[in-house]
Amino acid sequence: MQDKDRDNSPQVLTRLSGHVLWLTLNRAEQRNPLSSLMLQALYDAIKQANGNDNVRVIVITGSGKVFSAGHDLKEMSGKTPGCEQDNEKRVSRILDDCARTMMALIQSPKPVIACVQGTACAAGCQLVSMCDLAIATEQAKFSAPGVNIGTFCTTPLVGIGRNMHRKHAMELALTGDLFTADDAMRFGLINKSVKSELLIEETEILAQKIASKSAVGISSGKQVYYQQIEQSIEQAFINANQAMLKAMISAECDEGISAFFEKRDPRWQGL
């Protein structure tokens, strides 16, 4: 493992805006690669946010012109000083670290929004796909270019393939081409594209809107959603009914219904 970074600045910058935590991938000159250090920093930031009741929404963005170019190919190929020399062990560890970080996104009780200011390639595209929501600039590009270097984006397709129709996912993976933000929206990878000068504002508006809702309800609902989409429809209804019953008889729901009839803003609990 690379034990240090020549750039001593944080891999991930954090900024709290109200109840919204912004996480910025902070290696613009290297195109924000998902190196071992970056993956660890992102994982740690998500875990810390999970335990912070003041954080209700997480936003992930990148510094510079690229959201993330994916894995650090120098590290993956053993060309970075300090890397493990055993190729299989090194690559296996990086892939495991990446999977752990990606799973942390959907397992987080907080909604996670990708704010895509530039190109998202390979594992960077996977990162977008594993967020609950995604907004991108009209100039953003997306790709799964493993075929261009003699491999295949099998791990990125885990997330990408759960966002879009299989033929769209395979088109990304088989061609290795860059696709536009319009394509990504049509495929289902992102929710919307906006002018670059409006990206931060539009993302902030969406994040603050979600942050104004019940954190308790959202946490439970997000967990059940990701569980039930992997189940049979019969089991999904059983689990969803149980969750809905628990929610409907909760103090949080009672407050929400009371606020609705009393025409006032609800006073939500924390997590």
QUINOR-V186854 format. One record per residue. N is the residue number from 1. RES is the residue in three letters. OMEGA is omega in radians with two decimals (* if undefined). NEAR is the number of other ideal C-beta (glycine too) atoms within 10 Angstrom. Layout:
[[N;RES;OMEGA;NEAR] [N;RES;OMEGA;NEAR]]
This chain:
[[1;MET;3.08;15] [2;GLN;-2.98;15] [3;ASP;3.08;9] [4;LYS;-3.09;9] [5;ASP;3.14;16] [6;ARG;3.04;5] [7;ASP;-3.06;12] [8;ASN;3.11;6] [9;SER;-3.10;8] [10;PRO;3.06;14] [11;GLN;-3.12;21] [12;VAL;3.08;22] [13;LEU;3.13;15] [14;THR;3.10;16] [15;ARG;3.13;10] [16;LEU;3.11;12] [17;SER;-3.01;13] [18;GLY;3.10;14] [19;HIS;-3.11;19] [20;VAL;3.11;22] [21;LEU;3.08;25] [22;TRP;3.05;20] [23;LEU;-3.09;21] [24;THR;3.05;20] [25;LEU;-2.86;26] [26;ASN;3.03;18] [27;ARG;-3.04;25] [28;ALA;-3.09;14] [29;GLU;3.10;9] [30;GLN;-3.13;16] [31;ARG;3.05;21] [32;ASN;-3.12;30] [33;PRO;3.07;25] [34;LEU;3.10;26] [35;SER;3.08;23] [36;SER;-3.13;24] [37;LEU;3.13;22] [38;MET;3.13;24] [39;LEU;3.13;26] [40;GLN;-3.13;16] [41;ALA;3.13;21] [42;LEU;3.10;23] [43;TYR;-3.14;19] [44;ASP;-3.13;14] [45;ALA;3.12;21] [46;ILE;-3.14;21] [47;LYS;3.10;12] [48;GLN;3.12;12] [49;ALA;3.14;22] [50;ASN;-3.11;16] [51;GLY;-3.11;9] [52;ASN;-3.12;15] [53;ASP;3.14;10] [54;ASN;3.10;11] [55;VAL;3.14;22] [56;ARG;3.12;27] [57;VAL;3.07;29] [58;ILE;3.05;24] [59;VAL;3.09;24] [60;ILE;3.10;26] [61;THR;3.13;22] [62;GLY;3.04;26] [63;SER;3.11;18] [64;GLY;-3.01;16] [65;LYS;-3.10;12] [66;VAL;3.07;25] [67;PHE;3.00;29] [68;SER;3.12;28] [69;ALA;-3.14;24] [70;GLY;-3.11;27] [71;HIS;3.04;27] [72;ASP;-3.06;25] [73;LEU;3.08;13] [74;LYS;3.11;15] [75;GLU;-3.13;22] [76;MET;-3.10;20] [77;SER;3.08;14] [78;GLY;-3.09;13] [79;LYS;3.10;10] [80;THR;3.13;16] [81;PRO;3.11;9] [82;GLY;-3.13;10] [83;CYS;2.98;20] [84;GLU;-3.12;17] [85;GLN;3.09;7] [86;ASP;-3.04;11] [87;ASN;-3.07;12] [88;GLU;3.14;8] [89;LYS;-3.11;10] [90;ARG;-3.10;19] [91;VAL;3.12;16] [92;SER;3.14;12] [93;ARG;-3.14;14] [94;ILE;3.14;22] [95;LEU;3.09;15] [96;ASP;3.11;11] [97;ASP;-3.14;20] [98;CYS;3.13;23] [99;ALA;3.12;14] [100;ARG;-3.14;13] [101;THR;3.12;23] [102;MET;3.11;24] [103;MET;3.12;14] [104;ALA;3.14;20] [105;LEU;-3.10;21] [106;ILE;3.10;16] [107;GLN;3.11;13] [108;SER;3.06;20] [109;PRO;3.14;18] [110;LYS;2.99;25] [111;PRO;-3.12;23] [112;VAL;-3.13;24] [113;ILE;3.00;24] [114;ALA;3.09;29] [115;CYS;-2.90;26] [116;VAL;-3.06;32] [117;GLN;-3.10;23] [118;GLY;-3.06;23] [119;THR;3.07;23] [120;ALA;-3.06;32] [121;CYS;2.98;25] [122;ALA;-3.13;25] [123;ALA;3.04;26] [124;GLY;3.05;29] [125;CYS;3.06;31] [126;GLN;3.12;27] [127;LEU;3.09;30] [128;VAL;-3.06;26] [129;SER;-3.09;28] [130;MET;3.03;23] [131;CYS;-3.11;25] [132;ASP;-3.14;20] [133;LEU;3.12;19] [134;ALA;3.02;29] [135;ILE;-3.11;28] [136;ALA;3.01;31] [137;THR;3.12;20] [138;GLU;-3.12;14] [139;GLN;-3.09;15] [140;ALA;3.11;27] [141;LYS;-3.08;21] [142;PHE;3.12;27] [143;SER;3.01;23] [144;ALA;-2.86;33] [145;PRO;-3.11;20] [146;GLY;-3.12;22] [147;VAL;-3.12;15] [148;ASN;3.12;12] [149;ILE;3.03;11] [150;GLY;3.09;6] [151;THR;3.14;11] [152;PHE;-3.07;14] [153;CYS;-3.10;25] [154;THR;-3.14;12] [155;THR;3.03;18] [156;PRO;-3.12;31] [157;LEU;3.07;20] [158;VAL;3.09;15] [159;GLY;-3.10;22] [160;ILE;-3.11;25] [161;GLY;3.06;19] [162;ARG;3.10;15] [163;ASN;-2.94;20] [164;MET;3.08;18] [165;HIS;-3.06;11] [166;ARG;-3.13;9] [167;LYS;3.06;9] [168;HIS;3.12;19] [169;ALA;-3.14;23] [170;MET;3.07;15] [171;GLU;3.06;16] [172;LEU;-3.00;28] [173;ALA;-3.08;20] [174;LEU;-3.13;13] [175;THR;-3.04;14] [176;GLY;-3.08;17] [177;ASP;2.98;15] [178;LEU;3.11;14] [179;PHE;-3.07;20] [180;THR;3.06;15] [181;ALA;3.08;22] [182;ASP;3.08;13] [183;ASP;-3.10;18] [184;ALA;3.11;27] [185;MET;3.12;17] [186;ARG;3.13;13] [187;PHE;-3.10;19] [188;GLY;-3.13;16] [189;LEU;3.11;26] [190;ILE;3.13;25] [191;ASN;-3.12;16] [192;LYS;3.01;12] [193;SER;-3.09;22] [194;VAL;3.06;17] [195;LYS;-3.02;11] [196;SER;-3.11;14] [197;GLU;-3.13;8] [198;LEU;-3.01;13] [199;LEU;-3.10;21] [200;ILE;-3.13;16] [201;GLU;-3.12;11] [202;GLU;3.12;16] [203;THR;3.13;25] [204;GLU;3.12;18] [205;ILE;3.13;12] [206;LEU;-3.10;20] [207;ALA;-3.14;26] [208;GLN;3.08;15] [209;LYS;3.13;10] [210;ILE;-3.13;19] [211;ALA;-3.14;19] [212;SER;-3.14;15] [213;LYS;-3.14;16] [214;SER;3.11;20] [215;ALA;3.12;23] [216;VAL;3.14;19] [217;GLY;-3.13;16] [218;ILE;-3.14;20] [219;SER;3.13;17] [220;SER;-3.10;18] [221;GLY;3.12;18] [222;LYS;-3.13;18] [223;GLN;-3.11;15] [224;VAL;-3.13;18] [225;TYR;-3.09;14] [226;TYR;3.06;13] [227;GLN;-2.98;14] [228;GLN;-3.13;17] [229;ILE;3.09;9] [230;GLU;-3.06;9] [231;GLN;2.99;13] [232;SER;-3.10;9] [233;ILE;3.12;8] [234;GLU;3.13;7] [235;GLN;3.11;12] [236;ALA;3.11;16] [237;PHE;3.11;13] [238;ILE;-3.11;13] [239;ASN;3.14;13] [240;ALA;3.11;16] [241;ASN;3.13;10] [242;GLN;3.14;11] [243;ALA;-3.14;17] [244;MET;3.10;15] [245;LEU;3.14;10] [246;LYS;-3.13;12] [247;ALA;-3.05;17] [248;MET;-3.13;10] [249;ILE;-3.12;9] [250;SER;3.07;16] [251;ALA;-3.13;9] [252;GLU;3.12;17] [253;CYS;3.10;17] [254;ASP;3.10;11] [255;GLU;-3.14;16] [256;GLY;3.13;17] [257;ILE;3.10;12] [258;SER;3.13;12] [259;ALA;3.12;14] [260;PHE;-3.11;10] [261;PHE;3.13;7] [262;GLU;3.09;9] [263;LYS;3.10;6] [264;ARG;3.07;9] [265;ASP;3.11;8] [266;PRO;3.08;17] [267;ARG;-3.04;10] [268;TRP;3.00;18] [269;GLN;2.97;14] [270;GLY;3.08;10] [271;LEU;*;17]]
